[in-house]
């Protein structure tokens, strides 16, 4: 046992001494008040001058007063080891926490107990900070938000007013524009703009969905023009380009595929005969960069209403 710690017997002795001292003070205060009242209010001649209670009567009265043990006795009584261990058994503690609680229970010095409590609070705060940082580093979009982002990316690629299928030279990115549109229409559970790391996770999901949709459209259109002797079925090609996206087939989409994508893909396929030898990413980038060049040329040739087809 540490030098500054008191045994339970010593604690009980100090408690009893304090109780005796309090009883004695209360008794003296009662005697003094009786004497003062006697002196200040003299009784008529022939009547008793005040009432003086013996010490035994005072002690018996204080002991029978229910407020006395509530105010003093219960606060001074020690929390026994048995009571503390019974309380511990009601909780689900690990072996380490149980040992720490046992050590705290055996500590009699209140200053030491307070310091142990303060250190435990600091330790909990440090652990919560580690958990928060770890959660941020492993952030993942909710499944519903990721699916919504993929749908919006597919709709953007099939939209009639797309000016660039690859990221333009001015540095703006299609996925950033799509994320802004999602915020404008009020898509729920999007990361706030000040959470730049989580916004980058959203942009990566959108960027990958755009790449997958461009690759899907290029593959379907290329297959349709592979055999020049076979006439292209625009309706079938349109349904193939839409795939699993929520976009509905429309006359405008039929026209856009027939008038825009088919001729452009034919021209690009003829202009890039050796792209097939490169990597998948290089082939996709080269193909869609050429498509963007053709679209820029078309915008100079045709009116905006014609380009909406």
C-alpha positions in Angstrom: 0.0 0.0 0.0 1.3 3.5 -0.9 2.4 5.7 2.1 -0.3 8.3 1.5 -3.1 5.7 1.4 -5.4 5.0 4.4 -6.6 1.6 5.4 -10.4 1.1 5.7 -10.0 1.0 9.5 -8.2 4.3 9.6 -11.0 5.8 7.4 -13.6 4.5 9.8 -11.7 5.9 12.8 -11.4 9.4 11.2 -15.1 9.3 10.3 -16.1 8.4 13.9 -13.9 11.2 15.3 -15.4 13.7 12.9 -19.0 12.6 13.9 -18.1 12.9 17.6 -16.7 16.4 17.0 -19.8 17.5 15.1 -22.1 16.1 17.8 -20.1 17.9 20.5 -20.3 21.2 18.5 -24.0 20.9 18.0 -24.6 20.2 21.7 -22.5 23.2 22.7 -24.3 25.4 20.2 -27.7 24.2 21.7 -26.5 25.0 25.3 -25.2 28.4 24.3 -28.5 29.3 22.5 -30.5 28.2 25.6 -28.4 30.3 27.9 -28.7 33.3 25.6 -32.5 33.0 25.4 -32.6 32.7 29.2 -30.6 35.9 29.7 -32.4 37.9 27.0 -35.9 36.9 28.2 -36.0 36.8 32.0 -39.0 34.8 33.3 -41.4 36.3 35.8 -40.5 35.6 39.4 -41.6 32.1 40.5 -41.4 30.5 37.0 -38.5 28.4 35.7 -35.8 30.3 33.9 -35.5 28.3 30.6 -35.1 24.6 30.0 -31.7 22.9 30.1 -31.4 19.5 28.5 -28.8 17.0 29.7 -26.1 15.8 27.2 -27.5 12.3 27.0 -30.8 13.8 25.8 -29.1 15.9 23.2 -27.1 12.9 21.8 -30.3 10.8 21.7 -32.2 13.5 19.9 -29.4 14.0 17.3 -29.0 10.3 16.8 -32.8 9.9 16.1 -32.8 12.8 13.7 -33.0 11.3 10.1 -31.4 14.3 8.5 -28.2 13.9 10.4 -26.9 10.6 8.8 -28.2 11.8 5.4 -26.2 15.1 5.6 -23.0 13.7 7.2 -22.9 9.9 7.7 -23.6 8.7 4.1 -21.2 11.2 2.6 -18.4 10.1 4.9 -18.9 6.4 4.6 -16.3 4.7 2.4 -17.3 2.9 -0.9 -16.3 -0.7 0.0 -14.4 -3.0 -2.3 -17.3 -5.4 -2.3 -19.7 -2.7 -3.5 -17.4 -1.5 -6.2 -16.8 -5.0 -7.5 -20.5 -5.7 -7.5 -21.0 -2.6 -9.6 -18.2 -3.6 -12.0 -19.9 -7.0 -12.6 -22.9 -5.1 -13.9 -20.8 -3.6 -16.7 -19.2 -5.1 -19.8 -15.5 -4.3 -19.3 -12.5 -5.7 -21.0 -9.7 -7.3 -18.9 -7.6 -4.1 -19.1 -10.5 -1.8 -18.1 -11.5 -4.2 -15.2 -7.9 -4.0 -13.9 -7.9 -0.2 -14.1 -11.2 0.0 -12.3 -9.9 -2.3 -9.6 -6.8 0.0 -9.1 -9.0 3.1 -9.0 -11.3 1.4 -6.5 -8.4 0.7 -4.1 -7.2 4.3 -4.3 -8.2 6.2 -1.1 -6.5 9.5 -1.9 -9.2 11.7 -3.6 -6.6 13.8 -5.4 -5.1 10.7 -7.0 -8.5 9.4 -7.9 -9.3 12.8 -9.6 -6.0 12.7 -11.6 -6.7 9.1 -12.7 -10.2 10.2 -13.9 -8.7 13.2 -15.8 -6.0 11.0 -17.5 -8.7 8.5 -18.6 -10.8 11.3 -20.2 -7.7 12.5 -22.1 -7.0 9.0 -23.3 -10.6 8.6 -24.5 -10.3 11.9 -26.4 -7.0 10.7 -28.1 -8.6 7.5 -29.2 -11.7 9.2 -30.6 -9.4 11.5 -32.6 -7.6 8.5 -34.0 -10.9 6.8 -34.9 -12.1 10.0 -36.7 -8.9 10.4 -38.7 -9.0 6.7 -39.7 -12.7 7.0 -40.8 -11.8 10.0 -43.0 -8.9 8.2 -44.6 -11.1 5.2 -45.4 -14.1 7.2 -46.5 -16.4 5.4 -49.0 -19.5 6.8 -50.7 -22.7 5.2 -49.5 -23.9 2.6 -52.0 -27.0 4.6 -52.9 -24.9 7.8 -53.6 -22.4 5.8 -55.7 -25.3 4.3 -57.8 -26.8 7.8 -58.2 -23.5 9.2 -59.3 -23.1 6.5 -61.9 -26.6 7.2 -63.3 -25.8 10.9 -63.5 -22.5 10.3 -65.3 -24.2 8.0 -67.9 -26.9 10.6 -68.5 -24.3 13.3 -68.9 -22.5 11.3 -71.6 -25.8 10.7 -73.5 -26.9 14.4 -73.1 -27.5 16.4 -76.3 -25.6 19.5 -75.2 -22.2 17.8 -74.4 -19.4 19.8 -75.9 -16.5 17.6 -74.9 -16.4 13.9 -74.1 -12.9 14.1 -72.8 -11.7 16.7 -70.3 -11.2 20.0 -72.2 -7.9 21.9 -72.3 -9.1 24.7 -70.0 -8.7 22.4 -67.0 -12.4 21.9 -66.2 -13.5 18.3 -65.6 -16.7 16.7 -66.6 -17.0 14.9 -63.2 -16.8 18.2 -61.4 -19.6 19.6 -63.5 -21.7 16.5 -62.9 -21.1 16.8 -59.1 -22.3 20.4 -59.3 -25.4 19.4 -61.1 -26.2 16.8 -58.5 -25.9 19.4 -55.7 -28.1 21.8 -57.7 -31.0 19.3 -57.9 -30.5 18.3 -54.2 -29.1 14.8 -54.3 -28.9 13.7 -50.7 -25.9 12.5 -48.7 -23.3 14.2 -50.9 -20.1 15.2 -49.1 -20.0 19.0 -48.3 -17.8 21.1 -50.5 -15.4 21.9 -47.7 -14.6 18.2 -47.3 -12.2 18.3 -50.2 -10.9 14.7 -49.6 -14.4 13.2 -49.6 -15.4 15.3 -52.7 -12.4 13.8 -54.5 -13.8 10.3 -53.7 -17.1 11.4 -55.4 -15.2 12.8 -58.4 -13.3 9.5 -58.8 -16.6 7.6 -58.9 -18.0 10.0 -61.4 -14.9 9.9 -63.5 -14.8 6.1 -63.7 -18.5 6.0 -64.6 -17.8 8.5 -67.5 -14.9 6.4 -68.7 -17.0 3.2 -68.6 -19.9 4.8 -70.5 -17.6 6.2 -73.2 -15.9 2.9 -73.6 -19.3 1.2 -73.8 -20.6 3.6 -76.5 -17.4 3.3 -78.5 -17.6 -0.5 -78.4 -21.2 -0.6 -79.5 -20.8 1.9 -82.3 -17.6 0.3 -83.6 -19.3 -3.1 -83.7 -22.2 -1.6 -85.7 -19.9 -0.2 -88.4 -17.4 -3.1 -88.5 -19.1 -4.7 -91.4 -19.8 -2.1 -94.1 -22.2 -4.5 -95.9 -24.6 -4.8 -93.0 -27.0 -1.9 -92.6 -27.0 -0.4 -89.1 -30.2 -0.7 -87.0 -30.4 2.6 -85.2 -33.0 1.5 -82.7 -30.9 -1.5 -81.7 -27.8 0.5 -81.5 -29.5 3.1 -79.4 -30.7 0.6 -76.9 -27.2 -0.9 -76.8 -25.7 2.5 -76.1 -28.2 3.3 -73.4 -27.4 0.0 -71.7 -28.3 -0.1 -67.9 -28.5 3.7 -67.6 -31.9 5.4 -66.7 -31.9 7.4 -69.9 -35.0 6.7 -72.0 -34.8 6.1 -75.8 -36.2 9.1 -77.7 -36.4 10.3 -81.3 -33.7 13.0 -80.5 -31.4 10.3 -79.2 -32.0 8.2 -82.3 -31.1 11.2 -84.5 -28.0 12.0 -82.4 -26.6 8.5 -82.8 -27.4 8.3 -86.5 -26.3 11.8 -87.5 -23.5 12.5 -85.0 -21.9 9.4 -83.5 -22.0 7.1 -86.5 -20.3 9.5 -89.0 -17.8 10.7 -86.4 -16.9 7.2 -85.3 -16.4 6.2 -88.9 -14.1 9.1 -89.6 -12.2 8.6 -86.4 -11.8 4.9 -87.0 -10.4 5.6 -90.4 -8.1 8.3 -89.1 -6.7 6.2 -86.3 -6.0 2.8 -87.8 -3.1 1.9 -85.6 -4.6 2.9 -82.2 -5.6 -0.7 -81.7 -2.0 -1.6 -80.9 -1.8 0.7 -77.8 -3.1 0.3 -74.3 -6.8 0.5 -73.5 -6.5 3.9 -71.9 -4.4 5.3 -74.8 -6.9 3.9 -77.3 -9.9 5.4 -75.5 -8.2 8.8 -75.0 -7.1 9.0 -78.6 -10.5 8.1 -79.9 -12.5 10.5 -77.8 -10.0 13.4 -78.4 -10.6 12.9 -82.1 -14.3 12.9 -81.5 -14.0 16.2 -79.6 -12.1 17.7 -82.5 -14.9 16.6 -84.9 -17.5 18.1 -82.6 -15.7 21.4 -82.5 -15.6 21.5 -86.3 -19.3 20.6 -86.5 -20.1 23.5 -84.1 -18.5 25.9 -86.5 -20.4 24.4 -89.4 -23.9 23.9 -88.0 -26.2 26.1 -85.9 -26.8 25.4 -82.2 -30.3 24.0 -82.9 -28.9 21.5 -85.4 -26.2 20.5 -82.9 -28.9 19.6 -80.4 -29.9 16.6 -82.4 
